[in-house]
Amino acid sequence: MELNTKARYAVMAMADLAKYGAHAAVPLSAIAERQALSLAYLEQIFLRLRRGGLVASARGRSGGYVLARPASEIRIDEIMKAVEEETRLTRCLDAENGCVGDRRCLTHGLWHALGSHIESFLAKVTLQEVLDGIPVGKTAEFPSEPRRQPELVAR
């Protein structure tokens, strides 16, 4: 699975902001310290999050960032899209071109389907649910094959 640090750091930083920014703006330096992230990298990420309408900046002595909407209204896929990241499980850049030369790899359909499930899952999870702990029901929304019992072999 390809999910680079930009998306992971953006979600971590937004969760930190949601947790610690309920009453006042949070400086990026505080988020960087708590999450052990590069301040320069966070500045780039928050520029994109602000452009995406997910955070607002507050200037002044007690400046920093606040969530633009309640954490319960911000979905994880929105964060990833704001920083222009996507989950990609195949080495294919798009569905039109092949993975191996001009053809698709043998497992393309499998990884593409899994990627679709992941995207659907992230579109249903809110930032508040990340803070609260994702409900078990969220992970069980995808149909699964019934477990097969192993066949007993008479000896």
C-alpha positions as CSV (number, residue, x, y, z in Angstrom):
1,M,0.0,0.0,0.0
2,E,1.3,3.4,-0.8
3,L,0.3,6.1,1.7
4,N,3.1,8.6,2.1
5,T,4.0,10.6,5.2
6,K,2.1,13.7,4.0
7,A,-1.3,12.0,4.4
8,R,-0.3,10.3,7.7
9,Y,1.1,13.4,9.2
10,A,-1.9,15.5,8.1
11,V,-4.3,13.1,9.9
12,M,-2.0,13.0,13.0
13,A,-1.8,16.8,13.1
14,M,-5.5,17.3,12.6
15,A,-6.3,14.8,15.4
16,D,-3.9,16.7,17.6
17,L,-5.5,20.0,16.7
18,A,-9.0,18.6,17.4
19,K,-7.9,17.3,20.8
20,Y,-6.0,20.3,22.0
21,G,-7.6,23.2,20.1
22,A,-11.1,23.1,21.5
23,H,-10.7,26.4,23.4
24,A,-7.9,28.3,21.7
25,A,-5.7,28.3,18.6
26,V,-2.9,25.8,18.6
27,P,0.6,26.8,17.4
28,L,2.2,24.4,14.9
29,S,5.2,24.2,17.1
30,A,3.1,22.6,19.8
31,I,1.7,20.0,17.4
32,A,5.1,19.3,15.9
33,E,6.5,18.7,19.4
34,R,3.7,16.5,20.6
35,Q,3.6,14.4,17.4
36,A,7.4,14.4,16.8
37,L,7.0,15.9,13.4
38,S,9.0,18.4,11.4
39,L,7.8,22.0,11.9
40,A,8.8,22.9,8.3
41,Y,6.9,19.9,6.9
42,L,3.8,20.8,9.1
43,E,3.8,24.3,7.7
44,Q,3.5,22.9,4.2
45,I,0.8,20.6,5.2
46,F,-1.2,23.2,7.0
47,L,-1.0,25.6,4.1
48,R,-2.8,22.9,2.1
49,L,-5.3,22.2,4.9
50,R,-6.1,25.9,5.1
51,R,-6.6,26.1,1.3
52,G,-8.9,23.0,1.6
53,G,-11.1,24.8,4.1
54,L,-10.3,22.4,7.0
55,V,-8.4,24.8,9.3
56,A,-8.3,28.5,9.9
57,S,-5.3,30.5,11.0
58,A,-5.3,32.8,14.0
59,R,-2.8,35.6,14.1
60,G,-1.3,37.4,17.1
61,R,0.4,36.4,20.3
62,S,-1.8,33.4,20.9
63,G,-2.0,32.6,17.2
64,G,-2.0,29.2,15.6
65,Y,-4.6,27.1,13.9
66,V,-8.2,26.0,14.7
67,L,-10.5,23.6,13.0
68,A,-12.7,25.3,10.4
69,R,-15.5,22.9,11.3
70,P,-16.3,20.6,14.2
71,A,-14.2,17.4,14.2
72,S,-17.4,15.4,13.9
73,E,-17.9,17.0,10.5
74,I,-14.5,16.4,9.0
75,R,-13.9,13.1,7.3
76,I,-10.5,11.5,7.0
77,D,-10.7,11.3,3.2
78,E,-11.2,15.1,3.2
79,I,-7.9,15.6,5.0
80,M,-6.1,13.3,2.6
81,K,-7.6,15.1,-0.5
82,A,-6.7,18.5,0.9
83,V,-3.0,17.4,1.0
84,E,-3.4,15.9,-2.4
85,E,-2.8,12.3,-1.3
86,E,-4.6,9.1,-2.3
87,T,-4.3,5.5,-1.3
88,R,-2.9,3.5,-4.1
89,L,-2.4,-0.2,-3.8
90,T,-1.1,-0.9,-7.3
91,R,1.8,0.4,-9.2
92,C,-0.6,1.5,-11.9
93,L,-0.9,5.3,-12.2
94,D,-4.3,5.1,-13.7
95,A,-6.8,2.5,-14.8
96,E,-6.3,3.2,-18.5
97,N,-2.6,2.3,-18.6
98,G,-1.1,-1.1,-17.7
99,C,0.9,-2.1,-14.7
100,V,3.3,-4.3,-16.6
101,G,4.1,-2.6,-19.9
102,D,0.8,-2.2,-21.8
103,R,-1.2,-4.7,-19.7
104,R,-2.5,-5.0,-16.2
105,C,-0.8,-7.1,-13.6
106,L,-2.5,-10.4,-12.6
107,T,-3.5,-9.0,-9.2
108,H,-4.6,-5.6,-10.3
109,G,-8.3,-6.2,-9.7
110,L,-7.6,-7.4,-6.1
111,W,-5.6,-4.4,-5.2
112,H,-7.9,-2.0,-6.9
113,A,-10.9,-3.4,-5.0
114,L,-9.1,-3.2,-1.7
115,G,-8.2,0.4,-2.4
116,S,-11.8,1.1,-3.1
117,H,-12.8,-0.4,0.3
118,I,-10.1,1.7,2.0
119,E,-11.3,4.9,0.3
120,S,-14.9,4.1,1.3
121,F,-13.9,3.4,4.9
122,L,-11.9,6.7,5.1
123,A,-14.9,8.6,3.7
124,K,-17.1,7.3,6.6
125,V,-14.7,8.0,9.5
126,T,-14.7,11.4,11.1
127,L,-11.9,13.1,12.9
128,Q,-13.9,12.9,16.1
129,E,-14.2,9.2,15.7
130,V,-10.5,8.9,15.4
131,L,-10.2,10.7,18.8
132,D,-12.9,8.7,20.4
133,G,-11.7,5.4,18.9
134,I,-13.3,4.1,15.7
135,P,-16.5,2.2,16.5
136,V,-16.3,-1.5,15.8
137,G,-19.3,-1.2,13.5
138,K,-17.3,1.0,11.2
139,T,-14.9,-1.9,10.4
140,A,-17.7,-4.4,9.9
141,E,-19.5,-2.6,7.2
142,F,-18.0,-4.5,4.3
143,P,-19.4,-7.9,3.4
144,S,-17.0,-10.7,4.0
145,E,-16.9,-14.3,2.9
146,P,-18.1,-16.7,5.5
147,R,-15.3,-18.6,7.1
148,R,-14.9,-22.0,5.8
149,Q,-14.4,-24.8,8.2
150,P,-11.4,-27.0,7.4
151,E,-12.4,-30.3,5.9
152,L,-11.7,-33.4,8.1
153,V,-9.9,-36.1,6.3
154,A,-10.5,-39.7,7.5
155,R,-7.3,-41.6,8.0
